[in-house]
Amino acid sequence: MTGMPHSEAGLPQLRTNAARTTREGAVSVAYEKILARIVSGTDEPGKRLREAGLAEELKTSRTPVREALQRLAAEGHVTIIPNRGATVSVADGDDLEELFELRMLLEGFAAGLAAQRIDEPGLKRLKEIQQDFERAAASSSPEEMSRINLAFHRAVVDAAQNSRLATFISTLTSASLARATFETYSDEQLARSVSQHRQLIEGMERHDRPLAEMAMKVHISGARNSLKNDLQARRIVKEESSNDRD
């Protein structure tokens, strides 16, 4: 019995592996691009995510998009309702609490690492971003403040020089959430946020890990408390309005 040459016998398996690799690559690309849209605020909470539209926009088939959405749903970024499709998740009070707990833990740790590892170019970059942030704060532009604030936090994470940590943190940050936070800030809270950024930079300059870590945790805790208070106030207003209609 004559068998196939060894080089040809392995071709089906090679083709299978290549196809799997190609599919997984397409799913990863779709996942990263959709996540980037959510994190940047391009796709805001509650927005419908249509497979066909996303597939056309990303120049891929619907299968990678469907698998990417399922992955995003497993991570809490997307909500999938049977027979209705996917929407960008809308965070409630419990979701926000979990989100901010993780941010305090991971970004606090990142700030501590950054204080140990940051170099002069990294410090210069942080200070330049802080100047932009303070100008945006003076003009009271929540959208501009949220954009620059995200850049500041990313610069801190970059200075930590830990790519896996950066990946984890990137899934917890959102431009739309940052913008919503600044919209709830009073002038006093905004001034406090500016001061906390400065304290964080001071910790970096002194390479003081505990100071930098604590400054970041306090900073994120302030944002959490402001959003929680705003959500509670909105809930009370909604209940009172509902009671009045009844």
PABA-929985 format. One record per residue (C-alpha): x negated, y, z negated; residue in one letter. Coordinates in steps of 0.25 Angstrom, whole numbers, padded with zeros to 4 digits. Layout:
+-------+-------+-------+------+
:    px :    py :    pz : resn :
+-------+-------+-------+------+
:     X :     Y :     Z :    A :
...
+-------+-------+-------+------+
% end
This chain:
+-------+-------+-------+------+
:    px :    py :    pz : resn :
+-------+-------+-------+------+
:  0000 :  0000 :  0000 :    M :
: -0006 :  0013 :  0004 :    T :
: -0004 :  0025 : -0005 :    G :
: -0005 :  0039 : -0003 :    M :
: -0019 :  0046 : -0004 :    P :
: -0021 :  0051 : -0018 :    H :
: -0021 :  0065 : -0013 :    S :
: -0008 :  0064 : -0007 :    E :
: -0002 :  0056 : -0019 :    A :
: -0003 :  0067 : -0028 :    G :
:  0003 :  0078 : -0019 :    L :
:  0018 :  0076 : -0024 :    P :
:  0014 :  0079 : -0038 :    Q :
:  0005 :  0091 : -0034 :    L :
:  0017 :  0096 : -0026 :    R :
:  0026 :  0094 : -0038 :    T :
:  0016 :  0101 : -0047 :    N :
:  0014 :  0113 : -0037 :    A :
:  0029 :  0115 : -0036 :    A :
:  0031 :  0114 : -0051 :    R :
:  0020 :  0125 : -0053 :    T :
:  0026 :  0134 : -0042 :    T :
:  0040 :  0133 : -0049 :    R :
:  0034 :  0136 : -0063 :    E :
:  0026 :  0147 : -0057 :    G :
:  0039 :  0153 : -0051 :    A :
:  0046 :  0152 : -0064 :    V :
:  0035 :  0159 : -0072 :    S :
:  0035 :  0170 : -0062 :    V :
:  0050 :  0172 : -0063 :    A :
:  0049 :  0171 : -0078 :    Y :
:  0039 :  0182 : -0079 :    E :
:  0045 :  0191 : -0070 :    K :
:  0059 :  0190 : -0076 :    I :
:  0053 :  0191 : -0090 :    L :
:  0046 :  0204 : -0086 :    A :
:  0059 :  0210 : -0081 :    R :
:  0065 :  0207 : -0094 :    I :
:  0053 :  0212 : -0103 :    V :
:  0052 :  0225 : -0094 :    S :
:  0067 :  0228 : -0096 :    G :
:  0069 :  0227 : -0081 :    T :
:  0080 :  0216 : -0084 :    D :
:  0087 :  0221 : -0097 :    E :
:  0094 :  0213 : -0107 :    P :
:  0107 :  0208 : -0102 :    G :
:  0103 :  0209 : -0087 :    K :
:  0108 :  0197 : -0078 :    R :
:  0096 :  0189 : -0072 :    L :
:  0101 :  0183 : -0059 :    R :
:  0092 :  0171 : -0054 :    E :
:  0094 :  0175 : -0039 :    A :
:  0091 :  0189 : -0041 :    G :
:  0078 :  0186 : -0049 :    L :
:  0074 :  0175 : -0039 :    A :
:  0075 :  0185 : -0028 :    E :
:  0068 :  0196 : -0035 :    E :
:  0056 :  0186 : -0040 :    L :
:  0056 :  0180 : -0026 :    K :
:  0058 :  0166 : -0031 :    T :
:  0069 :  0155 : -0032 :    S :
:  0080 :  0155 : -0043 :    R :
:  0074 :  0143 : -0049 :    T :
:  0062 :  0149 : -0055 :    P :
:  0070 :  0161 : -0060 :    V :
:  0080 :  0152 : -0066 :    R :
:  0069 :  0145 : -0074 :    E :
:  0063 :  0158 : -0078 :    A :
:  0076 :  0163 : -0083 :    L :
:  0078 :  0150 : -0091 :    Q :
:  0064 :  0152 : -0097 :    R :
:  0067 :  0167 : -0100 :    L :
:  0080 :  0162 : -0107 :    A :
:  0073 :  0152 : -0116 :    A :
:  0064 :  0164 : -0120 :    E :
:  0076 :  0173 : -0123 :    G :
:  0074 :  0183 : -0112 :    H :
:  0086 :  0179 : -0104 :    V :
:  0099 :  0173 : -0107 :    T :
:  0105 :  0163 : -0098 :    I :
:  0120 :  0161 : -0098 :    I :
:  0126 :  0149 : -0091 :    P :
:  0133 :  0152 : -0078 :    N :
:  0129 :  0167 : -0080 :    R :
:  0114 :  0167 : -0078 :    G :
:  0103 :  0175 : -0086 :    A :
:  0103 :  0188 : -0092 :    T :
:  0091 :  0195 : -0100 :    V :
:  0093 :  0192 : -0114 :    S :
:  0099 :  0203 : -0123 :    V :
:  0093 :  0202 : -0137 :    A :
:  0102 :  0202 : -0150 :    D :
:  0097 :  0205 : -0164 :    G :
:  0092 :  0191 : -0166 :    D :
:  0084 :  0191 : -0153 :    D :
:  0078 :  0204 : -0156 :    L :
:  0074 :  0200 : -0170 :    E :
:  0067 :  0188 : -0164 :    E :
:  0060 :  0196 : -0153 :    L :
:  0055 :  0206 : -0163 :    F :
:  0050 :  0196 : -0173 :    E :
:  0042 :  0189 : -0162 :    L :
:  0037 :  0203 : -0156 :    R :
:  0032 :  0207 : -0170 :    M :
:  0025 :  0194 : -0172 :    L :
:  0018 :  0193 : -0158 :    L :
:  0016 :  0207 : -0155 :    E :
:  0011 :  0210 : -0169 :    G :
:  0001 :  0198 : -0167 :    F :
: -0003 :  0204 : -0154 :    A :
: -0006 :  0218 : -0160 :    A :
: -0015 :  0211 : -0170 :    G :
: -0023 :  0204 : -0159 :    L :
: -0023 :  0217 : -0151 :    A :
: -0029 :  0224 : -0163 :    A :
: -0041 :  0214 : -0163 :    Q :
: -0043 :  0213 : -0148 :    R :
: -0039 :  0227 : -0142 :    I :
: -0050 :  0234 : -0135 :    D :
: -0052 :  0249 : -0131 :    E :
: -0045 :  0248 : -0118 :    P :
: -0033 :  0241 : -0125 :    G :
: -0033 :  0252 : -0136 :    L :
: -0033 :  0263 : -0125 :    K :
: -0022 :  0256 : -0118 :    R :
: -0013 :  0256 : -0130 :    L :
: -0016 :  0270 : -0134 :    K :
: -0012 :  0275 : -0119 :    E :
:  0001 :  0267 : -0120 :    I :
:  0004 :  0273 : -0134 :    Q :
:  0002 :  0287 : -0128 :    Q :
:  0012 :  0283 : -0117 :    D :
:  0022 :  0277 : -0128 :    F :
:  0021 :  0290 : -0136 :    E :
:  0024 :  0299 : -0124 :    R :
:  0036 :  0290 : -0121 :    A :
:  0041 :  0290 : -0135 :    A :
:  0040 :  0306 : -0135 :    A :
:  0049 :  0306 : -0123 :    S :
:  0059 :  0296 : -0129 :    S :
:  0060 :  0286 : -0117 :    S :
:  0064 :  0272 : -0122 :    P :
:  0061 :  0266 : -0109 :    E :
:  0047 :  0272 : -0108 :    E :
:  0044 :  0269 : -0122 :    M :
:  0048 :  0254 : -0121 :    S :
:  0039 :  0253 : -0108 :    R :
:  0027 :  0259 : -0115 :    I :
:  0029 :  0252 : -0128 :    N :
:  0029 :  0239 : -0121 :    L :
:  0016 :  0243 : -0114 :    A :
:  0010 :  0246 : -0128 :    F :
:  0014 :  0232 : -0134 :    H :
:  0009 :  0225 : -0121 :    R :
: -0004 :  0232 : -0123 :    A :
: -0005 :  0228 : -0137 :    V :
: -0002 :  0213 : -0133 :    V :
: -0012 :  0214 : -0122 :    D :
: -0023 :  0219 : -0132 :    A :
: -0020 :  0206 : -0140 :    A :
: -0026 :  0198 : -0128 :    Q :
: -0017 :  0186 : -0130 :    N :
: -0010 :  0183 : -0117 :    S :
: -0001 :  0172 : -0124 :    R :
:  0003 :  0182 : -0134 :    L :
:  0006 :  0192 : -0124 :    A :
:  0015 :  0183 : -0116 :    T :
:  0023 :  0180 : -0129 :    F :
:  0025 :  0194 : -0132 :    I :
:  0029 :  0198 : -0118 :    S :
:  0041 :  0190 : -0119 :    T :
:  0046 :  0198 : -0131 :    L :
:  0045 :  0212 : -0126 :    T :
:  0055 :  0219 : -0117 :    S :
:  0056 :  0233 : -0112 :    A :
:  0071 :  0233 : -0113 :    S :
:  0070 :  0229 : -0128 :    L :
:  0058 :  0240 : -0130 :    A :
:  0067 :  0250 : -0124 :    R :
:  0079 :  0247 : -0132 :    A :
:  0070 :  0248 : -0145 :    T :
:  0065 :  0262 : -0141 :    F :
:  0080 :  0266 : -0138 :    E :
:  0083 :  0263 : -0153 :    T :
:  0071 :  0271 : -0159 :    Y :
:  0073 :  0284 : -0166 :    S :
:  0062 :  0295 : -0165 :    D :
:  0057 :  0290 : -0178 :    E :
:  0056 :  0275 : -0174 :    Q :
:  0049 :  0279 : -0161 :    L :
:  0039 :  0287 : -0168 :    A :
:  0037 :  0275 : -0177 :    R :
:  0035 :  0266 : -0165 :    S :
:  0024 :  0276 : -0159 :    V :
:  0017 :  0276 : -0173 :    S :
:  0017 :  0261 : -0173 :    Q :
:  0011 :  0260 : -0159 :    H :
:  0000 :  0269 : -0165 :    R :
: -0002 :  0261 : -0177 :    Q :
: -0004 :  0249 : -0168 :    L :
: -0014 :  0256 : -0160 :    I :
: -0022 :  0260 : -0173 :    E :
: -0022 :  0245 : -0176 :    G :
: -0028 :  0242 : -0163 :    M :
: -0038 :  0252 : -0164 :    E :
: -0043 :  0247 : -0178 :    R :
: -0042 :  0233 : -0173 :    H :
: -0033 :  0231 : -0185 :    D :
: -0025 :  0218 : -0183 :    R :
: -0015 :  0219 : -0195 :    P :
: -0012 :  0234 : -0192 :    L :
: -0009 :  0231 : -0177 :    A :
: -0001 :  0219 : -0180 :    E :
:  0007 :  0226 : -0191 :    M :
:  0009 :  0239 : -0182 :    A :
:  0015 :  0230 : -0171 :    M :
:  0024 :  0222 : -0180 :    K :
:  0030 :  0235 : -0186 :    V :
:  0031 :  0241 : -0173 :    H :
:  0040 :  0230 : -0167 :    I :
:  0048 :  0229 : -0180 :    S :
:  0052 :  0243 : -0179 :    G :
:  0057 :  0240 : -0165 :    A :
:  0065 :  0228 : -0170 :    R :
:  0071 :  0236 : -0181 :    N :
:  0075 :  0247 : -0172 :    S :
:  0082 :  0238 : -0162 :    L :
:  0089 :  0229 : -0173 :    K :
:  0095 :  0242 : -0179 :    N :
:  0100 :  0247 : -0165 :    D :
:  0106 :  0233 : -0162 :    L :
:  0113 :  0233 : -0176 :    Q :
:  0118 :  0247 : -0174 :    A :
:  0123 :  0244 : -0160 :    R :
:  0130 :  0231 : -0166 :    R :
:  0137 :  0240 : -0176 :    I :
:  0142 :  0250 : -0166 :    V :
:  0147 :  0239 : -0157 :    K :
:  0155 :  0232 : -0168 :    E :
:  0161 :  0245 : -0173 :    E :
:  0165 :  0248 : -0158 :    S :
:  0171 :  0234 : -0157 :    S :
:  0179 :  0236 : -0170 :    N :
:  0184 :  0249 : -0165 :    D :
:  0190 :  0243 : -0153 :    R :
:  0196 :  0232 : -0161 :    D :
+-------+-------+-------+------+
% end
